[in-house]
Amino acid sequence: MKIAFIGLGNMGGPMALNLQKAGHSVQAFDLSKAATDKLAAEGSALGLPIATHAASAAEAAQGAQAVISMLPASQHVESLYLGDQGLLSQLPAGTLVIDCSTISADSAKKVAAAAGARGLPCIDAPVSGGTGGAIAGTLTFMVGGEDAALALARPLLEKMGANIFHAGAAGAGQTAKICNNMLLGILMIGTSEALALGVANGLDPKVLSEIMRRSSGGNWALEKYNPMPGVMETAPASKGYAGGFGTDLMLKDLGLSQENATAVKAATPLGGMARHLYAVHSLAGQGGHDFSSIIQLFTSKK
C-alpha cells in the first residue's frame, strides 16, 4: 500500500520504518526536519527508499491509500484532520485513517465522526510498548472504531505490533490507553520509591531489582524499563534518560486520565497523586527526559 505517515518522533519514526520494511511505500512528514532527516538516513542505511520530502501533511497524503498519524496531543490531531483545511476534507472516500496518538476519547470521537461523514474508515489505535517496542515491531495496539475499519487496518498494524485489541467503538482505544498509562505512571513511581529506599540502606540496585522482579513486587518497570541508572543497559535510565517516553508526555496522559475521571465521577486518587508528582518533576526542568527519571525525586542529592 501507499501510506502517508504523519509524525516521526521516537515512536512514529520506527513505526514508519517497519512499514517500509514490510514492503509498503511510505511518504512521511514531520514539522521537524531533524526527524525527517533521521528517518531518511535510517531507511537509506537499510536500502529502504522512504520518501520524506513532502512539504506538508496534505502533500504526504496525496495518492495515499492509508494515513497514519502519531502526534503529541489532542490539539495536534484535531488540527491535522478537522475543519475546512483539515486533512479529512482532502482525502478521497475510502482512504483508511489510523490515528496512533494518545489523545482524549472526545477528540478521537470527533475525528471518527468527521471521517465517517466523508466515507473514510477510521480507527483510534494508541500504542503501548515504548520505543523498544516501536523499533522491534512488537507494540500493543488498543483500537477504537468499527469492525470493518479494523479489518482494513489490521494488516498494517500487524507490521508494527504484536498485539491488537479491539476495545470498542470510536474513542474506546483512547480510554484503554489512558487507563494503562495511569497505571504505568503509578507503577514507575512505586518502583522508584522502592529502589531509592533500598539504595539509601546500602543495597545494590541490581540485586534489589532482581529480588523484586521475581517476587510479588514484580512489574513491567522492573522487567523492561528499570529507572535506576546502570541496572538495565538498554533502559533510558542508563542513557542519561534520553529518548524513550518523555516526562511531559506522561504528564499529558495522566492529565487525560484525571479529566476523564472527573467527567465520569470515578475515584482515582493514586492517578491524581502521580499526575502531581510528574508535574513537580516537569517544573524542575525534567520535562524532556524519559518518564523513568521520576526516580530523581526520591534519590539522595548528596
C-alpha positions as CSV (number, residue, x, y, z in Angstrom):
1,M,0.0,0.0,0.0
2,K,0.9,3.6,-0.4
3,I,0.9,5.1,3.2
4,A,1.2,8.6,4.5
5,F,2.8,8.7,7.9
6,I,2.5,11.9,9.9
7,G,4.6,12.4,13.0
8,L,8.1,10.9,13.2
9,G,9.1,11.2,16.8
10,N,10.6,8.5,19.0
11,M,7.6,6.2,18.3
12,G,6.4,7.3,14.8
13,G,9.8,7.1,13.1
14,P,10.4,3.4,13.9
15,M,6.8,2.6,13.1
16,A,7.1,4.2,9.7
17,L,10.4,2.3,9.1
18,N,8.8,-1.0,9.9
19,L,6.0,-0.4,7.4
20,Q,8.6,0.3,4.7
21,K,10.5,-2.9,5.7
22,A,7.3,-4.8,5.2
23,G,7.1,-3.7,1.6
24,H,4.8,-0.7,1.8
25,S,5.5,2.6,0.2
26,V,5.8,5.3,2.9
27,Q,5.6,9.0,2.4
28,A,6.5,10.6,5.7
29,F,6.1,14.1,7.1
30,D,7.0,15.8,10.3
31,L,7.4,19.5,11.2
32,S,10.9,18.7,12.5
33,K,13.4,18.5,9.7
34,A,15.7,16.6,12.1
35,A,13.1,13.9,12.4
36,T,12.6,13.5,8.7
37,D,16.3,13.5,8.1
38,K,16.8,10.8,10.7
39,L,14.2,8.6,9.2
40,A,15.6,9.1,5.7
41,A,19.1,8.2,6.9
42,E,17.9,5.1,8.7
43,G,15.9,4.0,5.7
44,S,18.8,4.6,3.3
45,A,21.1,2.6,5.5
46,L,18.8,-0.3,5.1
47,G,18.3,0.2,1.4
48,L,14.7,1.4,2.0
49,P,13.7,4.5,0.0
50,I,11.4,6.2,2.5
51,A,10.1,9.5,1.0
52,T,10.5,12.3,3.5
53,H,10.5,15.3,1.2
54,A,6.8,16.3,1.5
55,A,6.3,20.0,2.4
56,S,3.1,19.3,4.3
57,A,0.9,16.6,5.7
58,A,-1.5,17.2,2.8
59,E,1.3,16.7,0.3
60,A,2.4,13.5,2.0
61,A,-1.2,12.2,1.8
62,Q,-1.7,12.8,-1.9
63,G,-2.5,9.4,-3.5
64,A,-2.2,7.5,-0.2
65,Q,-4.4,4.6,0.5
66,A,-3.9,5.0,4.2
67,V,-2.9,7.8,6.5
68,I,-1.3,7.0,9.9
69,S,-0.7,9.7,12.4
70,M,1.4,9.7,15.6
71,L,1.2,13.2,17.2
72,P,1.7,14.6,20.7
73,A,-1.7,15.7,21.8
74,S,-5.4,16.2,21.0
75,Q,-5.0,19.7,19.6
76,H,-2.4,18.5,17.1
77,V,-4.7,15.6,15.9
78,E,-7.8,17.9,15.6
79,S,-5.7,20.5,13.8
80,L,-4.4,17.9,11.3
81,Y,-7.7,16.3,10.5
82,L,-10.6,18.6,11.2
83,G,-12.0,21.8,9.7
84,D,-12.2,23.2,6.1
85,Q,-8.4,22.9,5.8
86,G,-8.1,19.6,7.6
87,L,-6.8,16.5,6.0
88,L,-10.2,14.7,6.1
89,S,-11.6,17.3,3.7
90,Q,-8.9,16.5,1.2
91,L,-8.9,12.7,1.3
92,P,-10.9,10.7,-1.3
93,A,-13.6,8.4,0.1
94,G,-12.3,5.0,1.1
95,T,-8.9,6.3,2.4
96,L,-8.1,4.5,5.6
97,V,-7.3,6.8,8.6
98,I,-5.4,5.4,11.6
99,D,-4.5,7.7,14.5
100,C,-2.0,6.2,16.9
101,S,-1.6,9.3,19.0
102,T,-2.7,9.3,22.7
103,I,-5.4,11.9,22.9
104,S,-8.8,12.4,24.6
105,A,-11.5,10.0,23.8
106,D,-13.7,13.0,22.9
107,S,-11.2,14.2,20.3
108,A,-11.0,10.7,18.8
109,K,-14.8,10.6,18.5
110,K,-14.8,14.0,16.7
111,V,-12.3,12.7,14.2
112,A,-14.1,9.4,13.7
113,A,-17.5,11.2,13.2
114,A,-16.0,13.6,10.7
115,A,-14.2,10.8,8.8
116,G,-17.4,8.7,8.7
117,A,-19.4,11.6,7.2
118,R,-16.9,11.6,4.3
119,G,-16.8,7.9,3.8
120,L,-13.4,7.4,5.4
121,P,-12.9,4.3,7.5
122,C,-11.2,5.5,10.7
123,I,-9.8,4.0,13.9
124,D,-8.1,5.3,17.0
125,A,-5.2,3.0,17.7
126,P,-2.9,4.3,20.5
127,V,0.0,2.1,21.4
128,S,1.9,0.7,24.3
129,G,5.4,-0.9,24.4
130,G,7.7,2.1,24.3
131,T,10.4,3.0,21.9
132,G,11.9,-0.5,22.1
133,G,8.5,-2.0,21.0
134,A,8.3,0.5,18.2
135,I,11.7,-0.4,16.9
136,A,11.1,-4.2,17.3
137,G,7.6,-4.0,15.8
138,T,6.1,-5.6,19.0
139,L,3.8,-2.8,20.0
140,T,0.3,-3.3,21.6
141,F,-2.5,-1.5,19.8
142,M,-5.6,-0.6,21.6
143,V,-8.3,0.1,19.0
144,G,-11.5,2.0,19.0
145,G,-13.7,2.0,15.9
146,E,-15.9,-0.2,13.7
147,D,-15.1,-3.8,13.0
148,A,-14.8,-3.1,9.2
149,A,-12.3,-0.3,9.7
150,L,-10.2,-2.5,12.0
151,A,-10.3,-5.3,9.4
152,L,-8.8,-2.9,6.8
153,A,-6.2,-1.6,9.3
154,R,-5.1,-5.0,10.8
155,P,-2.6,-5.9,8.0
156,L,-0.8,-2.6,8.7
157,L,-1.0,-2.8,12.5
158,E,0.5,-6.3,12.3
159,K,3.6,-4.9,10.7
160,M,4.1,-2.5,13.6
161,G,2.9,-4.5,16.6
162,A,2.5,-8.0,18.2
163,N,-0.8,-7.4,20.0
164,I,-4.1,-5.9,18.6
165,F,-7.0,-5.4,21.0
166,H,-10.4,-4.1,19.8
167,A,-11.5,-2.1,22.9
168,G,-14.9,-1.0,21.4
169,A,-16.4,1.9,19.5
170,A,-14.6,5.1,18.4
171,G,-12.7,6.6,21.4
172,A,-12.5,3.2,23.3
173,G,-8.9,2.8,22.3
174,Q,-8.0,6.1,23.9
175,T,-9.9,5.2,27.1
176,A,-8.0,1.9,27.3
177,K,-4.7,3.8,26.7
178,I,-5.2,6.4,29.5
179,C,-6.1,3.6,31.9
180,N,-3.0,1.8,31.0
181,N,-0.7,4.8,31.2
182,M,-2.2,5.9,34.5
183,L,-1.3,2.5,35.9
184,L,2.2,2.8,34.3
185,G,2.8,6.2,35.9
186,I,1.8,4.8,39.3
187,L,3.9,1.7,38.9
188,M,7.0,3.7,37.9
189,I,6.7,6.0,40.9
190,G,6.3,3.0,43.3
191,T,9.2,1.2,41.7
192,S,11.3,4.3,42.0
193,E,10.4,4.8,45.7
194,A,11.3,1.1,46.5
195,L,14.6,1.2,44.7
196,A,15.5,4.5,46.3
197,L,14.7,3.2,49.7
198,G,16.9,0.1,49.2
199,V,19.8,2.1,47.8
200,A,19.5,4.5,50.8
201,N,20.0,1.4,53.0
202,G,23.1,0.3,51.1
203,L,21.6,-2.3,48.9
204,D,22.9,-3.0,45.4
205,P,20.1,-1.7,43.0
206,K,20.8,-4.6,40.6
207,V,20.3,-7.2,43.3
208,L,17.3,-5.5,44.7
209,S,15.7,-5.1,41.3
210,E,16.1,-8.9,40.6
211,I,14.7,-9.7,44.1
212,M,11.6,-7.6,43.5
213,R,11.3,-8.7,39.8
214,R,11.0,-12.3,40.9
215,S,8.8,-11.5,43.9
216,S,5.3,-10.1,44.5
217,G,6.6,-6.6,43.6
218,G,7.4,-7.6,40.1
219,N,6.1,-5.3,37.3
220,W,6.9,-4.0,33.8
221,A,9.3,-1.3,35.0
222,L,11.5,-3.9,36.7
223,E,11.2,-6.3,33.7
224,K,11.8,-3.9,30.8
225,Y,12.4,-0.3,32.0
226,N,14.4,-0.1,35.2
227,P,14.6,3.6,36.4
228,M,17.9,3.2,38.2
229,P,21.0,4.1,36.1
230,G,23.3,1.2,35.4
231,V,20.9,-1.6,36.2
232,M,19.5,-2.2,32.7
233,E,21.8,-1.3,29.9
234,T,19.0,-0.8,27.3
235,A,16.8,1.4,29.5
236,P,16.8,5.2,29.1
237,A,18.0,5.4,32.7
238,S,21.4,4.1,31.6
239,K,21.4,6.6,28.7
240,G,21.0,9.8,30.7
241,Y,17.2,9.4,30.5
242,A,17.4,10.4,26.8
243,G,14.9,9.2,24.3
244,G,12.1,6.9,25.5
245,F,8.8,8.4,26.7
246,G,9.1,11.9,27.9
247,T,8.1,13.2,31.3
248,D,5.8,15.8,29.7
249,L,4.1,13.1,27.6
250,M,3.4,11.1,30.8
251,L,2.2,14.2,32.5
252,K,-0.2,14.8,29.5
253,D,-1.5,11.3,29.6
254,L,-2.1,11.5,33.4
255,G,-3.9,14.7,32.8
256,L,-6.2,13.0,30.3
257,S,-6.9,10.3,32.9
258,Q,-7.9,12.8,35.5
259,E,-10.1,14.8,33.1
260,N,-11.8,11.6,32.2
261,A,-12.2,10.5,35.9
262,T,-13.8,13.9,36.7
263,A,-16.2,13.5,33.7
264,V,-17.4,10.0,34.8
265,K,-17.1,10.7,38.5
266,A,-14.5,7.9,39.0
267,A,-12.2,7.9,42.1
268,T,-8.5,7.8,41.0
269,P,-6.6,9.1,44.0
270,L,-3.3,7.4,43.0
271,G,-3.6,8.7,39.5
272,G,-4.1,12.2,40.8
273,M,-1.0,11.9,43.0
274,A,1.0,10.5,40.1
275,R,0.0,13.5,38.0
276,H,1.0,15.9,40.8
277,L,4.4,14.3,41.2
278,Y,5.1,14.3,37.4
279,A,4.1,18.0,37.3
280,V,6.6,18.7,40.1
281,H,9.2,16.8,38.2
282,S,8.5,18.6,34.9
283,L,8.6,22.0,36.7
284,A,12.1,21.0,38.0
285,G,13.3,21.0,34.4
286,Q,12.9,17.3,33.6
287,G,10.0,17.5,31.1
288,G,12.2,16.4,28.2
289,H,13.8,13.5,30.0
290,D,12.3,10.0,30.0
291,F,9.5,9.5,32.5
292,S,11.6,7.0,34.5
293,S,13.7,9.9,35.6
294,I,11.0,10.4,38.2
295,I,13.3,8.4,40.5
296,Q,15.4,11.5,40.9
297,L,12.6,12.9,43.2
298,F,13.4,10.1,45.6
299,T,17.2,9.7,45.4
300,S,19.8,11.5,47.6
301,K,21.3,14.7,46.1
302,K,24.3,14.4,48.3
